Amino acid sequence: MAGAPPPPGKSMDYHWRNASTMPIVCYTTSITSSMGVWSGANPLNHTVPLFLLQLLLIVLTSRIVAILLRPLRQPHYVSEVIGGLVLGPTVLGRIDGFLPVLFPYRSVPILDVVAHLGIIYFVFIIGLEIDPTVLKRSGKHATFAAACMLFPFAISAFSGFFVHQYLQVEAGKSSFVTFLGVALSVTSFSVLARTLTEFKLTKTNLGLTTLSTAMFIDKWSWFILSLAFSISSGHPSATIWTLLSGIIFMVSSYKVVTPTVLWLSRRKLKGEVIGELPGSIILIGVMVWALLGDAIGINAISGAFLYGLCIPYGPVGVALVERVGDLVEGLFMPLFFVVCGLGTNLYSIENVWAALGLALVVLLAAVAKVAACMSVGYMYEMPLNEGFAMGLLLSTRGVIEMVILKIGRDSEVLSEQAFSVLVVMSVVVMATVTRFLRRIVDTSRNGDRAAAYERRRIEWPDPHSELRMLFCIHNARNVPSLLSLLEASNPTKLSPVFVFPLNLIELTGRASAMLVVHDTTNSVTFSSANSHQHGRSRHMIQTFESYAQRTTGVTIQPLTAVSSYSSMHEDVCGVAKDNRVALIVLPFHKQPTVDGDMQVTNPAIRSLNESVLASAPCSVAILVDHGFSGPSRMAAGQHATYHVALLFFGGADDREALALASRMAEHDSITLTLFRFIPDVGSDDFNSHASIKYSSSHKLNDMLTKKSISEEEAAQLDEVCIRDFRAKNVSEEAVVYMEKVARNAEETVSIIRSIERIHDLYIVGKTGGLASLLLTNGLAEWCECPELGTIGDMLASKDFGTSASVLVVQQGRQEAPLGGGTGGVAMEMEFDDHARV
């Protein structure tokens, strides 16, 4: 017998705990596999064929729902929960014979066991992704987490007392409000991480703060859930013993699991993060800890989470996620949601007003979480809009909430009505939060976020204000030259530099690969990237942090972006925009070989550089590295001199290059030579600019705040920048100023080739002003790499015959109130053709 069907007019109830409500199901014990349809057997009467058909139906349904919801840009959680509802008694279950044939009573225990096995490994993965060390160092994150749990818990628990008696809940009020409060106060760390990645917020201070807060909430929620689970048993003595054994279990786990995993991780072959046998032993340990957790009464899922939390954070955890992540998220999670969907029946709601009251409680809990974030954020001087966005992010729903609801339903703490309402409201809240977040993020990114006080250029009224730089890194060979450029920028206590080293990793393999993000202490990191990438990121972080520790005026915040090259420029520009970066430094797509030639490392890097140049919110520089390395040799007192040459033709990009060179000129180990190229005064094209008059600094300020300025105004700005630079360095022997007069491109090339080959670095603007157009006319036709500009391309070419590195600078096109050039004040002066300062 397959099991008696439900009585007429009654739906199938898949949750039973009492013998009075449990259906009588009879079937043959030896029905694992059929002998085939040709023998007259029905495959659906046998366990394995039925399970395979159910699994196929579940995966197809969840994928179809995800495709249908793709235009709405909802997370996978929403589509999977809706897929479970579709297969349950709410939608397809209304069809006669659908549930009795495809999901008979006898198959539900098997589905439930496999689904819970998937959940056990899923929460184990969440524990792996959490770095416990960050939970010890930030009181701010703990305050956010406490507020985001206590406010919704208090609201939902207080409101739950009023709706309890109308929802046909057999359990006591204390158990009901405890489960309700826990379910509505938790935050799904995994869903939140993926939401932040999708919105490109993982690299921002808002994203880091939200993730750290979610870590606290996830850690605390499991212990509160264990307490609620023991309270629901109704035995006070059992509750006390559960708490005591749970504390002992937690302490023992940290003492046993951590050293054991470290010992096993050392038993590996060369090139492996963790060996096959040690990895299998660790994964088997998940089931052991789940069994122990269930045995002492804190639930098997809490035991698995604690086990994952005890495993040392690092490459071992990443490797374990690689092994089980796809199977768990792609196969077991849809199965779990369908099991939840089978117990969700909206037609079971008899008291509509009670259901609406419970839905209102869910909304009030979400509002309370947003209010808590805004209140605590106000205490820490966080802008209200960021506090509001953080509250929305922490209101995201996910698997953890569904697990809590499932446990409550199986324990009969939640009735069928309450469970159905809470499942549906979980989807509604998640969908609403996603739409709100998308609107907020799109509005902030499409609007003008470059406020007047945000420094987006090197050329700035106060040259000693903090300079924020973003270094893009593709491989280890980029690091020495970027460190040398950082050292050459002369960071000091009075003129600090904030550097964001961004490790760019191409997304390959798993489609769900995450962004690796580190805070300034390298404590917040989550990824499914492979171990080699993780090791490379760690090496980069250690190199930059080691330099920052021995250098005053340098602050480092390492980041890593894992994405495809087609969208990688969005990550680069997003980091620059969100962190108010003034200069993005991009490595050239070619690197020198042993014989001195330049070899293409990755053609996609060139497309990335072009995309960043086109869409960057700040200034951009491309570094063509020919061996510009050695910050320790450049440091003062090492008797090593680096020769830097600046080729100045005029225009916005050249002024930006001059501003950077002005910082370098202050370094004790750098000799700077400024070559200013001037068209022959006899040229008719330049006669209109032979006499330039200045009125006051206010006029120049007005010019720079315009979206576009005239050629005459640009020439005035060039003159002021040069004058300020010379006045600033008039007594410096290490700074040399030379003027080169030319009439055409041929003479320009000849002059550049005649420059002494003693320089280690050439700096040039990407696009010059009027003088550049006159003196480089025709060179663009021979330009191999237009992203370097005509002069930069010539300096970087093999034909130029130099081993010096080249830095090509493009000024950010920002409408902001800048001052006169490199920090000086425009003066009332008059120049003629022959008198040049």
N, C-alpha and C positions, 0 to 999 in steps of 0.2 A: 504494500500500500504506500502511496506517495504522501499520504496525510490527508486528513479530512479538510475540505474547503471551508471557508468561513460561512457562517449562517447568512441567509439572504438579507441583504440590506446592510451587512456589516463588512467593513474592510479588513484586510489581513493585518494583524498586529504582530510586528516582528520583535517586540520587547516583552519578555516574560521573566519574572523573578519568583513568583509565587506558584505553587502547584495548582491553585485554583484557576489561574489565568493561562497556564501552559497547555497548548493543544497536544493531543495524543497523536504521535507520528509513528507509523510502523513501516518498515521497509527491510528488504533482504540485506544481510550483512556483506555478502559477496557480490557487490554490484559496482566494483571500481570501473571496469571497462566492459563494453559490449562486444559481442562476437561479430558485429557488422550488420548492416541493414538487410543483407541478403539472407541472413539466418532468421529474419523476422523480428529482430530485436529493435527496440526504440532507444536510440542513443541517449535521449534525454532522461531515461530512467536510470542511467548510470552516472556515477559521481564525476569521473574525469571529463567525459564529453560535455556534461552539463556545465561544469566549472569553466571549461575552455570557451564554450559558447557565451556564458555570462561575461567572462573577462573580455572577449572580443566585442560584445555589445556595449560594455561599459566604456572601453577605450574609444570606440567609434563615436558613441554619443557625446562624450566629453570633448572630443576633437571637433565634431560638427558644431556644437554649441560655441566653442572657442572661435571657430571661423565665422559664425554668424555674428558674434559680439566684437569681432575685430574692428569694424568701423567705429565702435564706441570706445575702443582703446581701454578695455577693462582688463585687470590682472587675471591670471589663470585661476586664482581662487574662486572668483565669481563664476566663471564658466564651469568649473568642476562641481561647485555646489548646485548650480542650476541643472547640470547634467544629472546629478543625483535626484533632484526633485522631479525631473522629467521621467526617469525610470521608476520612480516610486508611485505610491497610490494617489498622489495629487494629480498626475497627468496621464501617463500611459497605463498606470494601474487601474484607471477607471474603465478600461476596455476589459470586457468579460474574458476570462481565461488567460490574460497576459501574465499576471503575477503567479497564479497557480502552476502554469506551464513552465515559464522561464525562471521564476524565483520561488520555487516551492519551499515550504517550511523546512524540509530536510536539508536543503542546500544552504540555508542561512547560517547555521553554525560554522560551516566551512568558510564561507565568505567573511564572517566576522573574525575568525581566527587569523586568516591570511591578512585581512585589513589591519588588525591590531599589530601583527608582526611588522607590517610596513610602517605603522605609526611609531612603533618602538624604535625602529632604525631612523625614522625621520627626526624624532626629538633627540636622538643620539647625535645626528648631524648638527642640529641646532646647538647642542652643548659643545661640539667641536668648534663651531664658528665663534663662540664667545671667549674672549680673553679675560680670565678672572683677574689678571693684574690691574686692568684698568678700573675695576670696581673698588680697588683699595686706594686710588690716588685722587679721585675727584669728588669733593663734597657737593659741588654744584649738580653733578649728574645724579647723585643720590637724593638730593633735595627734589629735583624734578621728578624722579621715579616715585618717591614717597607721595608727593602731591598728586601725581597722575594715577596712583592706585587708591589713595585714601578718599579723594573727592568722589570719584565714580562709585567706589565701594559703598561709601556712606549714603549717597543718593539712591543707588539701586537697592541697598538693604532696607533703608527706611521706606521706600516706595513698595518694596516687595511685601511688606507686612499687610498692605492694604489690598493687594491683588491676589494674595495667596489663597484665600478662602473661595474665590470665584473661579479658580483654574482647575478645580478637581484634583488637587495635589494631595496624595495620601501621606506624604512625609510631613514632619513637623515644620513649624515656621523657621526655627533656627537653622535647620539643614537647608531649607529652600532658599532663604535669604543669603546664606553663606555661599552656596553654589552660584546663585544669581550674581552676587557681588563680585566673586572671583571671575566669573565668565565675562562680565562687563568692564572689568578694570584691567585685564591683561592686554598685552600688545603682541602681535605676531612678529617676532624678530625676522624670520625668513621672508615673509611677505613685505615687511617694511624695508628690508635691505634691497629687495628687487624693485620696489617702488622708487626708492632713492636713486637706484642705478638708472631706471628708465627716465626719470626727470633730471638726470645729470646733477644731482644734489649731493652725491657722496663725497665730493671734494670740498664742499663748503663747510664753514663753521656750523651752520645750521644742521647739515647732514651728520657731521661728527657728533654733535651734541645729542641729536635725536637717537643715533645708533647706540651711544654709550648709555643713555637713559633707558632704551629698550633692553639693553643687557641686564641692567639692574632689575627691571620689571620682570623679565623672563626668569631670572634666578629666584626672585622672591615668590613669584606666582606659583611655582611648582611646590614650594614648601607650604604655602597657604592652601594649595589644592590638596596636598597630603593631609593637612589638618582637617579640611572640610570632608575629605573622604572618610577619615576615621570618626569624625563627629556623626556622619550620616549612619554609622553602624548602630547608634543608639545605645552603646555600652560605654559608660564613663570610664570604667577601669581599662577597657580595651583602648580607649583614646589616650589615656596616660601612658600605657605601655607602648603604644604606637609612636608617641612623641619621643619617648626616651630611646627606644630602639632606632628611631629615625635619626636622632642626633648621633648616636654611636655609629650607625651605618654611614653617615656622611663623613665623620672624622676618619673612620677606618678606611673609607674609599680613597680619601686623599693620601693616606699613609701607604696604601697598598698599590693603587692603580698607577699613580704618577711615577714612582721609581721602577715599577715593573715595565711600563711602556717605554721608559727611557732605556732600560736594559735591553728590551726586545728590539728597539730601533737601531741599536748598535750591531745587531746580528743581521747584516745585510751584505749583499754583493756590491762590488764597485759600480758606481753610477746609479744605484738604487737609493731611494729615500728610506724605504722599509722593505724588508724581504717578504717573500711569498708566505712562508710559514709564520713569521711574527705577525704579519698583517692578518692572517686567518685567525690566529689566536686572539688578537685584539677584537676582531669582529665577533667571535664566539663569546667573548666576555660581555658583549652587550646583552645577550640572552641570559647569561648568568646573573648579571646585576638586575635585569628586569625580573627574573624569578625571585631573587632575594627581596627586591622591593615589594613585590606582591605578597611574599610570605610574611613580612613584618607589618603589612597593612598600609604602606604608603603608596601603593599602586605600582604596577610594573612599568608604566610610562615614566613615572617620576624616577624610578631606579635607573632607567636607560639614560634619562637626561643627566642625572648626577654622574653617571659613568663617563659620558661625553665631556662633561665639564671638568672632570679630573684629568683627562688626557692633556699633556703639555701642549700649549698652543704653538703651532709652527708647521714646518713642512710635513710632519707625520700626519697631522690632522688633515691637511690639504690632500695628501695621497689617499687617505681613507675615504674622503668625500668623493674623490675621483672613482673609487672602486664601487661604491654603492649608490652614489647620488642619482644617476640616470635611472636605475632600476626602481628606486624608491619613489622618486618624483614622477616618473613617467608611467608606472604600472600600478604600484600599491596605493598611491594617493587617490587616483580616481576611484579605485575599489572602495576605499574608506568612505568617500563622499557618497557613493551609491548606497552603502550600508546605512549611512545617516539618512539618505533620501528615502529609503524603504520605511524608516520610522517616522517620516514627516508626512503628515496628512492634513492639509488645510481644511478638508471637509469634516474633520473631527472637531473643529471649533464650534462649540455650542453657545458659548456666552461671548457674543461679539464685543460687548463693552469691556469685558475683562481682557480680551485679546488686545483691544485698542489701548487699554490701560498699560498692559505689559509692553506694547510697542512704544508707548510714550516714555516708559521707564528707560528703555534702551536709548532713546533719543536724548533724554535728560542726562544719562551717564556719559554720552559722547560730548554733550555740551559742557558737562562738568570737567571733563578731561581737557577740553580746549581752554576753559576758564582757568584751570589749574596751571597750565603751561604759561598763559599770559600773565598770571599773577606772579609766579616764581620768576619768569623772565623779566618782569618789571623790577623785581628785587635785584637781579643781576644786570640791570641796565640793558636788557635786550629790547630791541624795537618791538612794538606791539604787533606789527605785521609778521615778524619772524616768530613771535610767540604763538600767534594764531596759526601759522603754517605748521609749527611744531606740534600743536595740539591736534591738528588734522592728521598729521603723519602718525602720531601715536594712537589715533583712533582707528587705524587700519585693522581690519579683522583678518583672521587666518585660521590655520589648522589648529592652533593651540586652543582657541575658543571653542572650536567644534569638538575637540577631544574632551574638553570639560563638559560641554553639553551632553555628549554621548555617555560619559561616565554618570552624569546626573540622571539621564534617562534610564540607563541600565539599572541604576540603584533605586529607581522609582522616586527620586527626589524631585524630578520634573515629570509632570504629566504629559500625555501626548499633545494636549493643547498648548501647554507652555513650551514644550520642545519645538513644535512646529512654528510657533510665532517667533521664537528666538532664532531659529535657523533662517527664516525668511528675513527677519530684521537684520541679521548679520550681513546678508547679501545687499540689502537696501543701504545700510550704513556704508559698507565698503564701496559700493558703486557711487554713492553721493560724495563721499570723501575724495574719491579719485577724480570726479568731475570738478570739485572745488579746487583741488590741488592743481589740476591741469590748467584751470582758468587763472589761478594766481601765478603759476610759473610762467605761462605764456604771456600774461600781461606784463610781468616784471621784465621778461627778456625782450619782448617786442617794444617796450617803451624805452625812454632814454634813461638808462640806469647810471650813466656816467655823470654823477653829480659834480657840481663845480669844485667841491673840495677833494675829489678823488683824483689822485695823480695818475694820469694815463700816458705821460711822456717823460722822457729824461729832461727835456727842456722845460724848466719850471721856475716860477718866481723865487722859491726858496730852494737852492740846489742842495742844501744840507738836510732837507726833510727825508724821511725814510724812502729809499728806492726799492720798489718791489720788482723782482725779476723772476721769470719763469724759464727754466732750462728744460728743453725737450731732449730726452735721452733714448736712443734706439739700441745701443749696445755699449759694452764696457769701454770701447775705444773713444767714445764721446766724452767720458768723464774727465780725463786729465785736462783736455783743452778747455772745457767749461769751467773747471776749477781755476785754471790760469786766468780766464777771462774775469771770473769773480774776483780773484786777487788783484788783477789789473784795475778793476773798478774802484779800488782803494776804499774798502769798507772800514770805517772808523767808528768810535763811540759817538762822535759828533755828527757823522754822516753815515748812518747805519744802512745796511742792505738786508732785505728780507728775500730769501731765495726759496722758490718752489721747484725742486728737482722732480720733473714728471717723467717717470719711466714708461715709455710707450711700448706696449706689447700687442702684437697682432692677434686678433681673436681667431683661434682655430679649434677644431674639435667640437666640444659641447656648445650647443647654442645658448645655454644658460650661464656661460662664463661670466664671472662677476668682475666688477671693478675692485682693484686692490687699493685701499686707501689707508694712509698712515697719518696719525696726528704727530705733533712735534716730539712726542715721546715714543713714537713707533709702537703704539699700543692698540690701535684700532685697525684691524686688518681682516678682511674676509675675502675669500677667493675660491674659485674652483680651477684656477690656473694650475699648470703642472709644476712639479717641484723645481725644475730648472729655472723657470721664470721666477718662482718665489725666491730661490737662492740668489738670482741676479738682482732682484729688488732689494733684498737684505744687504747684499754687498754694496749696492749704490748708497743705501741709507747710511751704512757704517762709514763709508768714505766721506760723504758730505758732513755727517755729524762729527767725525773726527776733525775735519778741517774747521768746523764752527767752534769746537771746544778750545782750539788753540788760537783762534782769531777773534779779536774784539770787534764788535759792530756787526756781526753776522748772525742771522737767525735762519734756521732751516726748517722747512716743513715738507718732508718727502711725500710724493704721491705716485701712484701707478695707475695707468689707464689700460684696460684690456678691451679692445674693440677692433672692428675692422678698419682698414685704412680708408675706406670710402667715407666713414663717419668720424674718423679720429680727429679731424680738425674741429669738430664740435666739442670734443672733450678739451682740447687745447684752449680754444676760445672761451669755453665755459669756465675753466679754471681761472683764466686771466680776468674775465669779467667779474666773477663772484669774489675774487680776492684782490681786486683793484690793482692789478699788475700794471707796471709802466712799460716793461720791455719783455718781449718774448724772444728767446734765443733758439734758433733752429739749426741743427747740424745740416751741412750740405749732403746731398745724396751720393756724393763721391768721396772716397777716402784714399789717401796716398798708399801706394804699394812700395815694395822694397826697392824697386828700380827708379822710384821717383815719379812714376806715372800716377794718374788718378783713375780709380776703378769704381764703377757703379756698384754700391752695396745692395740697394733695393730700389727699383724704379718707382715703387709706390711712394717712397719718401719724397720724391720730387713733386708728385701731385699733392701730397700733404702740405708741403711748403707753399705751393701756389695757392691752395685753398686757405691756408692761414693768413697769407699776405692779403688775400681778397676780403676776408671777413673778420680780421682781428680787431678788437675794440681798443687796442693800444699800439704802441710802437713795436716793430718786429725787426730782428736782425738775423741774418743767415751767416753762420760761421763756416768758412771754408778752411778746414784744418790741414796745415802742412807740418804739424809738429809744434804748435803753440801750447807747450805744456811745462809743468814744473813750478807750481805755486811756492814750494819751499825755497827754490833757488831765487825766486823773484822777491821774496820777503826781504825787508830792510835788514841790512847788516850782513848779507850773504855775498856782497861784492859782485853781484851779477846784474848786468844792465840789459834791459829789454828795449829795443828800438821800435817805436810806433810811429807810423806816418799817416797823416790825415790829408786826403785829397779833397779840397773844398772848391766846388764850382758854384755854390749858391743854391738856394731853394730850401724847402721845408726839410727834406731828408738830410741834406748836408748840414743844416743847423742842428738837427737831432744828433748827427754823428759828431758835430763839434761839441755838443753838450756832454756826450759820453767821453770824448777825448779830454775835455776839460777836467773831468774827474780823474782820469788816468794820469794827467800831468801832475797831480798832487802826490803820486806815489814816488817814494824815494828811489826806487830802482828802475824807473821808466824814463827814457828820453823820448820826447815827443817833437816831431817836426810837422809843422802845418804848411802844406803847399797850397797856396791859393792861386787858382787859375783865372786869369783875367783876359777877356777878349782884347785884341789890339784896339787902342783908342782911336785908330784911324778907321775902324769898321763903322760903316754907316748904320748898321743894325744896332750898334750900342751907343750911338751919339745921343739918343733921347734920354739916356741915363747918365750923361756926363756930369750933370750938376744935380746933387741930391740935397734937399733942404729938410731940416727937421724942426718941428715946432715944439713938441714936448713929449714926455713919456706917455701921457694920456692918449695921444694919437696912436702911438705904437700899440698900446693895450687894446685900443679899439680895433686896430687891424687884426690882431691875433684872435680876437673873439668872433671875427667874421667867419662864415663858412668858406668864403673864398676872398682872396685879396688880389689887387691888381699887380702887374709886373713892377710898377714903380714902388708900391708898398712893399713887395717882396724884396726888392733890392735894398730898401731902407732897413728892413729887418736884418738882412745879411750884413750890412755895414755895421749895425749896432752890435750884432753878435761878435763880429771880428774885433771891433773896438774893445768890447768888454773883455774878451779873451786876452787880448794883448795887454790891456791895462792890468789885468789880474796877474799875468805872468811876466811882467816887464823885467823883474829882477831875477827871474829863474834862468839859470844857465842851462838847465836840462830841457828847456822849451825853445825851439827855433821856429821863426816865422819867415817864410820865403814866398815871394810872388813870382809866378810864371806867366808870361804874356805869350799868347798864341793867337793865330788868325783863323785857323781851321782845324779839322780833325787830324790831318796828317801831322801838323806841328804838335798837337796835343799828345798824340801817340809817341812822337819822337821825344818829347820832354819827359813823359812818364818812363820810357825805356832808359833815359839817361840818368834817372834817379839812382843814387847809390844803392847797391844791393845789400845793405847792412841791416835792413829792417826785419823784425820778427813778425810784425802785424801791420797790415794796411787797413785803414778804415775809410769807407766811402759811402756816400748816400746813394740810394738806389736810383732815384730820379732827381736830377739837378734842376736848377732854375733856367732862366733865359741864357745865361752864360754857357751852361752845359749844352743847351740845344745848339748854340752857335759853334761850340768847340768839339762836339761829338757828332755833328751831322754826317750821316752816312755809315757810322759804325754799327748801328742797329742791324743792318743787313748781314753783318758777319757775327752777330751775337748768337752763341750756342745755347746759353742759358739765360733767357730773358728775365727770370726771377732775380738775377743778380744785377740787372741794369747793364748798360753798355760798358762803363768803366770797371765795375766789379767783375763782369765776365772776362774782360781783357786781363785783369790782374790775376784771376783764378785759372786762366788757360795755361796749358803746357807751353805754348809758344812764348809766353812772357819770360820764361826761364828763370823763375825765382822759387825759392823754397819757403817764402814767407806766407803766413796765413792771411786770410782776407775776411773782413767783417763788413757786410753790406747792411746798411741801416735804412729802414723805412719808418718815417714818423707817423704816429697814430693820428688818424683824421678825426680829431675830437674838438667839439665846440666847448671851450672852457676858458676861463679868464686867466690867461698866462701873462707873465710879465715880460720884460725886455730881454729876450735871448737867454743867456746862460745865468741870469740872475742879476745882472747889472741894471742900471736905470738909463733910459734913453736920454741923451743930452742934447741941448740946443747947439748944433754945430752946422757948418757949411763946408762942403767938399767940392773940389773941382776935379778936372780930369787927371791932374798930375799929383795932387796932394791926397795921398791915401794913408790912412792910419793902420 
